Amino acid sequence: MTSRIGRRGALAGMSAALAAPAIARADGFPSNRVTLVVPFPPGASTDVTMRVMADKLTQMWGQTVLVDNKGGGNGIIAAEAVKNAKPDGYTLLATSSMTHAGNPVLYDKLSYDPINDFEPVTRMSLVPMCVLVTKKLGIKTLAELTARLQAEPGKHNYGAGAISARVAGELYKMLAKVDAVYVGYKNNQLAAPDLNNGIISFMVCDVGSAKMILNSGWADALAVTQAEPYPQMPGVPSAVQAGMPDLIFTTWSAFYAPKGTPRDTVLKLNKDIIAAGSAPEIAAKLDSMAGGPSFTTPEGLMAFTKSEIEAWRKVVKAANIKIE
């Protein structure tokens, strides 16, 4: 942070003749189509969110903002594409925690470096997980679930429909000092019937999926994995309120540009993306998707990314989680 401020201060001291071209480039951006590379197929939560943003940015800029879905490989294909794109701000990675926190820990060798191959632009959303328990157990609090699992080690299964959800589930097991058998699913919708039938005693999932499962009447919500209550899950305790203050694990979305993208362009992107996402009608849409805006500076996103990699590393290594 200090070095960046120092460089900016030095630039401010240069002659106007040298500074003017950089300002002009920023003011004129974008003058052509901008592509948001999304590492998930159409219809995925990150894709839907980014399409909302793309429409608003198209309106703001008067230039087409295209969503390019490059699914597969846990986001590696999309990350590689942006890593190798021209660093001019016209190609951005519109991604989730999978590419920039999960993959660096889950893979022994990765074809991109989440820190050194990208310029962070801004985080966009920050969403906790939710712990759900089958109604068949008659459990109403996280403390009750922990007591049951401690009393019956190895006799209960838990489900997760995504790697991030499994990591959150393993974090709960570590903190609660309980033994529960992991059952993996391709998605949360496939896990829900087993929760209803009591085949799995509890599951961890994103709050969007949790809301749909709760509407079915099959489960009760015990906690969201953040320190404060989550507005989109009224009445559900936070981790602190549930008596497990270290049960903090979030999923998130963010924008990254290729390494070497000019600083003024990164700042312009940061400013405009925040303005687009903060527009009342867009903020309301994002909020309804259980992923309200949570923006940062580029430096803030860099620090956050590093901290998230370490958060994932702690659990993945302890639980010996492998890519399946």
C-alpha positions in Angstrom: 0.0 0.0 0.0 2.7 2.4 0.9 4.7 1.8 -2.3 1.5 2.4 -4.4 0.8 5.7 -2.6 4.4 6.7 -3.1 4.3 6.1 -6.8 1.0 8.0 -7.1 2.6 10.9 -5.2 5.6 10.9 -7.6 3.3 10.9 -10.6 1.4 13.9 -9.2 4.7 15.7 -9.0 5.5 15.2 -12.7 4.8 17.8 -15.3 1.2 18.2 -16.7 2.5 17.2 -20.1 3.4 13.7 -18.8 0.4 13.3 -16.6 -2.2 14.4 -19.2 -2.0 11.3 -21.5 -2.7 8.9 -18.6 -5.7 10.9 -17.5 -7.0 11.0 -21.1 -6.7 7.3 -21.4 -8.7 6.8 -18.2 -11.3 9.3 -19.2 -11.7 7.7 -22.6 -12.2 4.2 -21.3 -13.9 2.1 -22.5 -14.1 3.0 -26.2 -14.9 -0.5 -27.3 -16.6 -3.7 -26.1 -15.7 -5.0 -22.7 -15.8 -8.8 -22.0 -16.5 -10.3 -18.6 -15.2 -13.9 -18.5 -17.3 -15.9 -16.1 -15.9 -19.4 -15.1 -19.3 -20.9 -14.8 -22.1 -22.0 -17.2 -25.1 -19.8 -17.9 -27.6 -19.8 -15.1 -25.1 -20.3 -12.3 -25.4 -17.8 -9.5 -22.2 -15.9 -10.4 -23.3 -15.8 -14.0 -26.7 -14.3 -13.2 -25.1 -11.7 -11.0 -22.5 -10.7 -13.6 -25.2 -10.4 -16.3 -27.0 -7.9 -14.1 -23.8 -5.9 -13.8 -23.0 -6.2 -17.5 -26.4 -4.7 -18.4 -25.9 -1.7 -16.1 -22.3 -1.1 -17.3 -23.5 -1.3 -20.9 -26.0 1.4 -20.1 -23.4 3.5 -18.2 -20.6 3.3 -20.8 -22.5 3.2 -24.0 -20.4 0.2 -25.0 -21.4 -3.4 -25.0 -20.4 -5.4 -22.0 -20.4 -9.1 -23.0 -20.5 -12.1 -20.6 -18.3 -14.9 -21.9 -19.0 -18.2 -20.1 -15.9 -20.4 -19.9 -17.0 -23.1 -17.6 -15.0 -26.2 -16.6 -11.9 -27.1 -14.7 -13.1 -25.4 -11.5 -12.6 -22.1 -13.2 -9.1 -22.8 -14.4 -10.0 -22.4 -18.1 -11.5 -18.9 -17.5 -8.6 -17.8 -15.3 -6.1 -18.8 -17.9 -8.0 -17.0 -20.6 -7.9 -13.7 -18.7 -4.3 -14.2 -17.5 -3.3 -14.4 -21.2 -5.5 -11.6 -22.4 -4.2 -8.2 -23.4 -3.8 -6.1 -20.3 -5.9 -3.1 -21.4 -9.0 -3.5 -19.2 -11.2 -4.8 -22.0 -11.1 -8.4 -20.6 -11.9 -9.0 -17.0 -12.3 -12.1 -14.9 -15.7 -12.0 -13.2 -15.3 -14.8 -10.8 -15.9 -16.4 -7.4 -13.8 -17.5 -4.5 -13.1 -20.8 -6.3 -10.5 -19.5 -8.7 -8.7 -17.1 -6.3 -9.0 -18.9 -2.9 -10.0 -22.5 -3.5 -7.9 -23.6 -6.5 -4.5 -22.3 -5.1 -4.9 -24.6 -2.2 -6.7 -27.6 -3.8 -4.3 -28.0 -6.6 -0.6 -28.9 -6.1 0.2 -27.3 -9.5 -1.9 -24.5 -10.9 -1.4 -22.9 -14.4 -2.0 -19.4 -13.0 -1.0 -17.4 -9.9 -4.0 -15.7 -8.3 -1.8 -13.0 -6.8 0.9 -12.3 -9.4 -1.0 -12.9 -12.6 -3.9 -10.5 -12.0 -4.7 -6.9 -11.1 -7.4 -6.8 -8.5 -10.3 -4.4 -9.3 -13.0 -4.8 -6.7 -14.8 -7.4 -4.7 -18.5 -7.4 -5.5 -20.3 -9.6 -3.1 -19.6 -11.4 0.2 -22.1 -14.1 1.2 -22.0 -16.5 4.2 -22.9 -20.2 4.2 -25.8 -21.6 6.1 -25.9 -24.7 8.3 -29.2 -26.6 7.9 -30.4 -29.6 9.9 -33.1 -32.2 9.0 -36.3 -31.7 10.9 -36.3 -35.4 11.7 -33.7 -34.8 14.5 -35.8 -32.2 16.2 -32.8 -29.9 16.7 -33.3 -26.2 16.9 -29.8 -24.7 17.7 -26.2 -25.2 16.6 -25.3 -26.1 20.2 -27.9 -28.9 20.1 -26.5 -30.3 16.9 -22.9 -30.2 18.3 -24.0 -32.0 21.4 -25.8 -34.7 19.4 -22.8 -35.3 17.1 -20.4 -35.4 20.1 -22.6 -38.0 21.7 -22.9 -40.1 18.6 -19.5 -39.9 16.8 -19.4 -41.3 13.3 -23.1 -42.1 13.2 -24.3 -39.0 11.3 -23.7 -37.9 7.7 -23.5 -34.3 6.4 -23.9 -33.2 2.8 -22.4 -30.5 0.6 -23.1 -29.7 -3.0 -20.0 -27.6 -3.7 -16.4 -27.6 -2.6 -16.8 -24.3 -0.8 -19.7 -25.8 1.2 -17.6 -28.8 2.1 -14.8 -26.6 3.4 -17.3 -24.7 5.6 -18.6 -28.0 6.8 -15.2 -29.3 7.7 -14.5 -26.0 9.5 -17.6 -26.6 11.6 -16.4 -30.1 12.4 -13.0 -28.9 13.4 -14.3 -26.2 15.7 -17.0 -28.4 17.2 -14.7 -31.3 17.6 -17.2 -33.7 16.1 -17.1 -36.7 13.8 -19.6 -36.7 10.9 -19.3 -38.5 7.5 -19.1 -36.3 4.4 -21.4 -37.1 1.6 -20.8 -35.2 -1.7 -23.4 -34.1 -4.2 -23.2 -32.5 -7.6 -25.4 -29.6 -6.3 -27.4 -28.6 -3.4 -30.7 -29.5 -5.0 -29.7 -33.2 -5.1 -28.7 -33.1 -1.4 -32.0 -31.6 -0.3 -34.1 -34.8 -0.5 -31.6 -36.7 1.5 -31.8 -34.0 4.2 -35.6 -34.4 4.1 -35.3 -38.2 4.5 -32.7 -38.0 7.2 -30.0 -39.7 5.2 -27.9 -36.7 6.0 -28.3 -35.1 9.3 -27.2 -31.7 8.3 -25.8 -29.8 5.3 -23.9 -26.6 4.6 -24.8 -24.6 1.5 -24.9 -21.0 0.2 -27.8 -18.9 1.6 -29.5 -18.8 -1.8 -29.9 -22.6 -1.8 -30.7 -22.5 1.9 -33.7 -20.3 1.3 -35.1 -22.6 -1.3 -34.6 -25.7 1.0 -36.2 -23.9 3.9 -39.2 -23.0 1.8 -39.7 -26.7 1.2 -40.2 -27.2 5.0 -37.6 -30.0 5.1 -35.0 -28.3 7.4 -34.3 -25.8 10.0 -31.5 -23.2 9.7 -29.1 -23.1 12.7 -26.6 -20.4 11.7 -25.0 -18.3 9.0 -21.2 -18.5 8.9 -20.4 -14.8 9.6 -20.1 -12.7 12.7 -23.2 -10.6 12.1 -26.8 -11.7 11.3 -27.4 -11.8 7.5 -30.3 -9.6 6.4 -31.5 -12.1 3.7 -31.8 -14.8 6.4 -34.0 -13.1 9.1 -34.2 -14.9 12.3 -31.2 -17.1 11.6 -28.4 -16.7 14.2 -25.0 -15.5 13.2 -22.0 -17.7 14.1 -21.4 -15.4 17.1 -25.0 -15.6 18.3 -24.9 -19.4 17.8 -22.0 -19.7 20.2 -19.3 -20.5 17.6 -17.6 -17.1 16.8 -14.8 -18.7 14.8 -17.3 -20.3 12.3 -16.6 -17.7 9.7 -16.6 -18.7 6.1 -17.9 -16.8 3.1 -18.2 -17.1 -0.6 -17.7 -14.1 -2.7 -17.5 -12.6 -6.2 -14.9 -10.2 -7.6 -13.4 -8.6 -10.7 -9.8 -9.1 -11.7 -7.9 -7.7 -14.7 -4.8 -9.2 -16.4 -1.5 -8.3 -14.8 0.0 -5.1 -16.2 -3.4 -3.4 -16.8 -2.7 0.3 -16.4 -3.3 1.7 -13.0 -5.6 4.5 -14.2 -7.7 1.9 -16.1 -8.0 -0.3 -13.0 -9.1 2.7 -10.9 -11.6 3.7 -13.6 -13.0 0.1 -13.6 -13.2 0.1 -9.8 -15.0 3.4 -9.7 -17.5 2.5 -12.4 -18.3 -1.0 -11.2 -19.0 0.3 -7.7 -21.2 3.0 -9.2 -23.1 0.4 -11.3 -23.5 -2.0 -8.4 -24.6 0.8 -6.0 -27.4 2.1 -8.3 -30.6 1.5 -6.3 -32.2 -0.8 -8.8 -29.1 -2.9 -9.3 -28.3 -3.1 -5.5 -31.9 -4.3 -5.0 -31.5 -7.0 -7.6 -28.2 -8.2 -6.1 -29.7 -8.1 -2.7 -32.7 -10.3 -3.8 -30.1 -12.9 -5.1 -28.8 -13.2 -1.5 -25.6 -11.5 -2.5 -25.8 -7.8 -1.9 -22.9 -5.5 -2.9 -19.7 -5.6 -0.9 -17.1 -3.5 -2.8 -13.5 -2.8 -2.0 -10.6 -0.8 -3.3 -8.1 -2.7 -5.5 -5.7 -2.9 -2.5 -8.5 -4.1 -0.3 -9.3 -6.9 -2.7 -5.6 -7.9 -2.9 -5.4 -8.1 0.9 -8.7 -10.0 1.1 -7.7 -12.5 -1.6 -4.5 -13.3 0.4 -6.4 -13.8 3.6 -9.0 -16.0 1.9 -6.3 -18.3 0.5 -4.9 -18.8 4.0 -8.4 -19.4 5.4 -9.0 -22.1 2.8 -5.5 -23.6 3.2 -6.1 -24.1 7.0 -9.2 -26.2 6.5 -8.2 -28.0 3.3 -5.0 -29.2 4.6 -6.3 -30.2 8.0 -9.3 -32.1 6.5 -7.2 -33.5 3.6 -9.7 -32.3 1.0 -9.0 -33.4 -2.5 -10.5 -32.5 -5.9 -12.9 -35.2 -6.8 
